[in-house]
Amino acid sequence: MASGIGAPSRPFRFFLSYSWDNRGRPLERFFNDLAQAVRKLVGESLEKTAFRDRVTMEAGTEWTAELLDALTTSQVLVYLISEDYLRSDYCGKELRVFLERVEQFRRGHPGIAPRFIQPVIWLPTPIRTSLPAQLGIIQTDDDGYPKQYAARGLESLAKRSDKKAYNSFVDTLAMRIVDAGKGPPLPPLTRYASLDEIPNAFLAEEPVGRRPDPAPVTPVTESEMGVRCVYIAPKQSEVQELLVRMAKGKERPLRTSTEFFSPSGGWHWQPFNPPVPVKIGSLVQQLVTDLPYNEIFLEDEEQPEGAFELAVQRLRAAAKRDQIILLIVDAWAAYVSRYQQLLKQLDEVAPTGRTAILVPWNDADADTAELGDELQMQLRVLFRTKYLGGQPSPFFKPRVPTIDDFRQMVPAVLKGIREDIETLRAAEKIVESTRSTPQVRSSRGLEE
């Protein structure tokens, strides 16, 4: 909160950030419905539940002062994603304030996953990569919201005569806003005296998936242990080569269909479809965001040329910084020529004791079910050091059969690696302490 600006008696439960170009009846309805839903859950007055610029401010107040006050003290940001939102300078400023406040919260509470930023897909947009890199770890759609929401956007649901999906979304989001306030509060921000001083979060940021490595490299502490994720799954166009390659000992091609693969590959791959059409990147975001780690993505959404080389370089940097490495691998990538060398490199670069390799496995895919044994062998050959080494990695999981197994496996392997790292650090401290302790010799020349 800027100096000279009075704070409300209690911070607003949530601050609605949206593009002025998206205003209209659906937006009015959503703001009012969400505010009422939150108010009913917490039992507070509606006036102190939610803030929306140009609506909740009283006539005659200084617009920028009251907006800044609410922005720097409200506990949750609800922002409505659309192309207009991503082009708005003011929306970028509002987002920047909350990103800084969340980072401040992380430093003060390293063991708690902050949930103070709640995105809403208002209008589906093709320019998702314009979001700042920090939003790569923030879930925009998940299984908790209605299926129609991610594809249509909330504005479409608000316009429909059947309000079942819309009401379900509002109720779920209201509960998440209330849950975010049950732990330590989001701290206020005092560094800005006016909106003009706040940078636009959409500028001078690399897109999601292209986060630069810190320079200089900083050591990892016990309270800060990043998770560097790589998604290795070919695009539909790359799987085409498997449609003409024959399987060993069988009169059939390796693949008979590409329908379970994404045109973009990597982050967008849906390994458990059927029966569950969830993108693997979205699923991992949801799981890792709930843990006390910082997830960093390597792959771009479109996997441009040179992305593999960049991934290996960043993986080397992650290994030097003692980060946990999480490789999510499609078994069929082991048969695509341009991925085979990448998998070998990742096996060599990623430290065995700090790397988890998870292979989602879907027997609902007829090709996978029929050639499963051959797929497993191919993977184990490529991940030679993790599987055939003197001490095979306990974190190499070559067959994760269901989405529920995957949801349990991710936190389990990360916890196991973290515990091993902390055990090793404790042992190193004991050894270092022993080395620094002066030795005392008796008159007989023996160490005591």
N, C-alpha and C positions, 0 to 999 in steps of 0.2 A: 504494500500500500504506500503510495507516495506521501511524502510529508505534506502536512497541511490539509489532508483529505480525511474526513472523519469516517471511521469504520462503522458498519451496521452493528447492532447489538449482537447479532448472530450471523455468521456467513450464510449466504444462500446455499441451498442444497445442491443446485446445479445451475450452470450458466449455459444458455443456448447460443451457439455460434452458427450463423447461417449467412448466405448471400442475400442481400436485399433484393436481387433480381429473382429470387425463388419465392418471394412472399406471395401469399394468396390464402384462400380458404383452407386448403389442406395443411399448410404450415401453421396457420392460426389454430386449427383443430388439434394438431399434434402437440403444440406447446401447451395448450390448455388441458388436454387430456393427460399428458405426462405430468404436469404440475399437480393436477388433482389426484392422480394415482400415487405420487410420492407423498403428498400431503396426508392422504388417508393412511399410509403406512407409518408415518412418523407422528401424526397428530399435531402438527404445527399449523400456524396460519398460512394461508396461501401466499400472502405478500412476502413472506420470508422463505418460501420454498424454492422459487425459481426466478431467474433474471433473464430478461430478453431486452436488448437495447430498443429504444424508442417506444416501448410498451410499458415496462415496469417503472421507468423513470417518471417522476412527477413533473408536471408542467412548471417551467420556470427554473428548473435545476440546470446546472452547468452540465451539458451532455457528456463531454469528455471526462470530467471529474468523477461523475457517478459511475460511468462505464468502467473507468480504470479501477475504481474502488471495488466494484463487483468482480471485475476480472482478476484482481490480485488477492481476493479473499474467498470467493466461491469454492466449494469443495469438489465439484465434479464438472468437467467440460463435456457437453453433448454437442458434437459438431456434425452438420449435415453436409455430406459429401456430394458435390456436383461439379460440373465443369466451371460453372460460375463461381463456386466457392474457391476452387483452386486458383482462380484468376484474381481473386479479391485481395487487395493489399491489407484491408482492415481484418479480414478473416485470418490472413497469415500472421498478423500481429497478435490477435487473440490466441491463436494456437501456440505461438512462440512463448507467450507468458506461461501457459500451462505446462509446456514442455520443460521450461526452466524450473518451474515449481516442483514438477515430478522428479526432476534430477536432484533437486535439493532434498526432497523426501528420501530418495534412494540412498543418498550419502548418510542421512541420519538414521535410516532403518534398513540396513543392508539385507536383513533376513526376511523382509516383507515385500511381496509382489504388489506394486501400486496398481489400483484399478480406477484411477481418478479421471481418465480420459476414455470416453465412450463414443465411438464413431457410429454414425447412422448413414447408410447408403440412401440418400434422398432421391437422386437420379443416377442410375448406372452410368459410369463414365469410362471411356476408353483410354483416358490419360491418367491412369492410376499411378504411373511411374513419376508423375509430377509431385507426389507427396514427398515430404522431407524424409530423410533416411530414418529418423527416430521412429516414424510411424510404422516401420517394417515389423515391429514386434507387437503392434496393437491390432487385435482381432477385429475385422470389420463385419464378418458374418460367421456364424457357427451353428452347431446343431441346436442351440437353445432358442434360435429364432425360426419363424415359419419358413418353409422351403421356398415359397414364392418371393420372399423378401429380397434375397441376393440377386435374383434375375430381374425383378421388376422395379425394385426400389420402394421405399416407404411411401413416397408421394402417390404412387399407383395404388397401393393398398388402401391409403386414406380416401381415395376417390371412389373405390368400389362400393356397391350397395351392400355386399356381404362383408361385414366388418370383423369376422371371426379372426382372421390372420392378423389384421391390424391391431385389434384389441389384445391379442396374445403378445404381439411385439411390445406394445406399450407397457403391459403388466410386467413382462420380463425385464425390460430396461429400467422400470421404476424400482424393482427389487435390487437390481445391480447398483443403482445409484445409492439406495439406502445401505446396502451391504458395504459399499466403499467407505461410508462414514462410520462404520462400527469400530474401526481400528484407530491408530494414530491419525490425527488430522493432517490435511495437506497444508503445509506452511504458507503464509502470505509472502508476497514478493515486495521488496522495498526499493529496488534499484531504479525504477522508472518514475519520473515526475509527470510525464505526459505520454499520450499515445504516440506522439511524433518521435519519441526516443526509441520505441520498440522496433526491432528489426522484423522483417517479414519472413516467417519460417519457410515460405515457399521459394525464397531466393537464396543463392549461394549455398545450395544443398545438392548433394549427389542423389540420384534416384534410388529407390529401394533396391537393394541387391548390389550396390556399388559403393558401399561405405569404405572410405579410405582407412588404411591402417594408421594408428596414431604415430606420430613422429615428434620427439624420439620415443622409442619403445620404453614403456614403463613397466616395472615389475608388478606381478600379480600378488595381492595380499590375501590373507585367509578370508577376508570379508568380500573380496571381489574376485570371482572366478568365472570368466566368460565361457560361453558355449558357442563354438564356431560350427555352423551347419553347412553341409554340402548336399544338394539333391542331385543324384545321378540317375536320370531316366531319359531315354531317347524320345525325340519328337516323333509324331506319326510318320513324317516324311523319312526319317532315319530308319524306322522299322521296316520300311519297304524292302530293304535288301534281304531281310529274313524271310520274305515271302517266296523267294526263289532259291534259297539255300536249303539243301536237303539235310534232314536229320540223320545222324549215324545209325546205320542198321535198320532204317525205316524208309519206306517209299512214300515219304511225305515231306513237305517243307517245314522248316523250323516254326514258322508262324503261318497261320491260315487267316488271320484277321488283325487289324490294327485299331479296332474300335475302342479298346480300353486305354489307348494312349492319347495324350494331349497334343494338339498342334504346336504348343509351346514347350512341351517337355518339362523337365526339372520340377520347379515349384508347383506347376499346374497339374502334374500327374495325379491320377485318381486310382491308386493301386487296389482299393477294396470295392471298386465299382465293376460289376454288381457285388453285393447288394447296396453298398453305401457310396453315393456319389460325392465324396468329400476330397478336396484337393489336399495333397500331402503337405504342402507348405502351410496351408491354413491350419491343418490339424496340429502340426509341430508348433506353430506359433501359440496356439491355444494351450498346449501342454507345457511348453517351456516358460511362457509368460507367467504361469502360476507358480513357478519355482524361483528361488532366490539367485538366479543367474541372469546374465545379459546375453541374449541371443543375437548373433550376427550372421547375416546371410551373405553368401559369396556369389551365387548365381544370379545373373540378370534374368528378367522374365522372358526375354526373347532369345537368350543364349547367343549373343553375337560371336562372330569369329574372334578367337583369342581369349574367350572366357575360360577355357580349360587351363591355359597357361597362367592366367591371372589367379584362378582358384588354387593352383599348386603353389604359386608364390605366397599367397595369403595363408595357406595352410602351413607353409614353412615358418612364416612369421608367428602364427598361432602356437606352433610347437615351441618356438623360442620363448614365448611369453607364458608358457605353462598353461595354456588354455585347454579346456576340454573340447575334443573334436567329435562331432556327431555326423556320421555318414549315413544317409538314407539312400539305399541302392535298389534299383530295379534289377532283378536277376537277368532279364533279357538284355540289359546293357552289356553284359559279358559276351554277347554274341555280335554286337555291333562294332565294326572295326575301329571307328574313331573313338569309342569309349574304352576299348580294351587297354590301350596304352595309358589312358587316364587312370583307370583302376589300379594298374601296376604302380604308377607313380604315387598315387595316394597311399597305397600299401607301404611303400618305402618311406614316404615322408611322415606319415602320421605315427606318433609314438604309440606302441602297443598298449602301455599302461594307462594312456590318457585318451584312447580312441574307442568309441562305440560304433559298431557297424550293424545296422538293422536292415533286414531285407524283407519288406512286406510281401506276403505270399498269398495268392488268391486262387484256390482250387476251383472257384467258379469259372475261371478261364480254362477252357478245354485244352488249349495248347500247354499251359503250365501244368495242368494235372497229368497230361500224358508224358511230357518230357521232363518231369520234375527231377528225377535222379541225375539226368545229364546236366540240367541247369545247375544243380547243387555242386557237382564236380567241377564245372567250369568256373564257378565263383570261387571255390576253394583253391583252385590253381592260381587264379589272379591275385587273391589275397593270401599269398604264400606265407608271409611272415606272421600273419594273424592266425592262420589255421594250421600250418605245417611247421611252424617254428619250434624251437626247443621247449618253449612254454606257450602253448596255444592260448590266445586271448579269451578270457571268460566273457568279454563284452562283444564278441563277434556272434551275432544271432542271424544265421543264414536262412531262417524260416520263421516269420512272424505271421501266423495264419489268419488272424481276424483283426478288425479295427479295435475291438475291446482288448485283445492281447497287446496291440501296439500302444494303446493308451496306458496300459500298465507297464510296458517294457521301457518306454522312454524315461520316465522318472526313476525307474529301478536301476537302469544302467548308469544314469548320470549320478545317482546317489552312490552307487558302488565305486565309480571312478573318483568321486569327490572324497569319499572316506579313505580310499587308498592314498590319494594325494596328501590328505591331512595326516595320515599315519606316517607317511614318508617324511613329511616336514617335521613332525614331532621327533622322529628318530634322528634326523639331521641336526636338530637343535641340541639333542642330548650328546651326540658325537662332538659337535662344535664346543659345547660347554666343557666336555671332558678334555678336549685338546687345549682349552684356554686355562685349565686349572693347573697351577704350579705343582710340580712333582717334588716330594720331600724324600731325601735319601737318608738312610741310617748310617751309622759309622761303619757298617759292614758293606755299604755300597748297594744295598738292596732297596728297591722302591717300596714305599709303604702306602 
